[in-house]
Amino acid sequence: MVVSKESLIQVCQFLKSVEGGEYNFLTDETAVDYPKRDKRFEVVYHLYSFRRNDRLRLKVLAGEGEKIPSVVSVWPTANWLEREVYDMFGIEYEGHPDLRRILLPDEWVGHPLRKDYDILRQDDAWVQANLHIKSGQ
């Protein structure tokens, strides 16, 4: 199901309710990068309902530099998942309690899971400053 970022929180709250299917577990949150689209990113939420033993995939489209509302208030597990998406894709979450990198060093330049991030590229300045070696790439 694709929803607008403006209605994301309301839809998530409804889906978590009894009437909405009791999707009370956010199993994963990730993103997909389509660099040629106006709305470059799809933020993807994987939801699970224990009562119904059912899964639902929810998507929100976002353009470069667009902020997405944080769903931490609905599913606390989103805290770490949103940090991972921020770190790897550079997507920012409005209202997130602690949005900072989780996998890469704070000083790292770039977001490795974007399609325009060269697979052989490293942050040469970070490697030199912190590992005191010349990058092998």
Residue pairs with C-beta under 8 A, 6 or more apart in sequence:
1 56
1 57
1 58
1 59
2 58
2 59
2 60
2 61
3 11
3 58
3 59
3 60
4 60
5 60
5 61
5 62
5 66
5 68
5 69
8 60
8 68
8 69
8 71
9 69
9 71
9 73
9 74
11 58
12 45
12 58
12 71
12 74
12 75
13 20
13 74
14 20
15 21
15 23
15 47
15 56
15 58
16 22
16 23
16 24
16 74
16 75
21 49
21 52
21 54
21 56
22 49
22 50
22 51
22 52
23 47
23 48
23 49
23 54
23 56
24 48
24 49
24 50
24 75
25 47
25 48
25 49
25 50
25 75
25 77
26 45
26 46
26 47
26 48
26 71
26 74
26 75
26 77
26 78
26 81
27 46
27 47
27 48
27 55
28 44
28 45
28 46
28 81
29 43
29 44
29 45
29 46
29 71
29 78
29 81
29 82
29 84
29 85
30 43
30 44
30 81
30 84
30 85
31 41
31 42
31 43
31 44
31 85
31 88
31 89
31 91
31 113
32 41
32 42
32 44
33 40
33 41
33 89
33 113
33 114
33 115
34 40
34 41
34 42
34 115
35 114
35 115
35 116
38 63
39 61
39 62
39 63
39 66
40 62
40 63
40 64
41 61
41 62
41 63
41 64
41 89
41 91
42 59
42 60
42 61
42 62
43 59
43 60
43 61
43 62
43 68
43 85
43 91
44 57
44 58
44 59
45 57
45 58
45 59
45 60
45 71
46 55
46 56
46 57
47 55
47 56
47 57
47 58
48 54
48 55
48 56
49 55
49 56
60 68
62 68
62 91
67 92
67 93
67 94
68 91
68 92
68 93
68 94
69 93
69 94
69 95
70 78
70 82
70 93
70 94
70 95
70 96
70 97
70 99
71 78
71 82
72 78
72 79
72 82
72 95
72 96
72 97
73 95
79 96
79 97
79 98
80 102
82 93
82 96
82 99
83 96
83 98
83 99
83 100
83 101
83 102
84 102
84 103
85 91
85 93
86 92
86 93
86 96
86 99
86 100
86 101
86 102
87 101
87 102
87 103
87 104
87 111
88 103
88 111
88 112
88 113
89 111
89 113
89 114
90 111
90 114
92 99
93 99
100 106
101 108
104 112
105 126
105 130
107 123
107 126
107 129
107 130
108 123
108 126
109 123
109 125
109 126
110 117
110 121
110 123
111 117
120 137
121 137
122 135
122 137
124 134
124 135
124 137
127 133
127 134
127 135
128 134
128 135
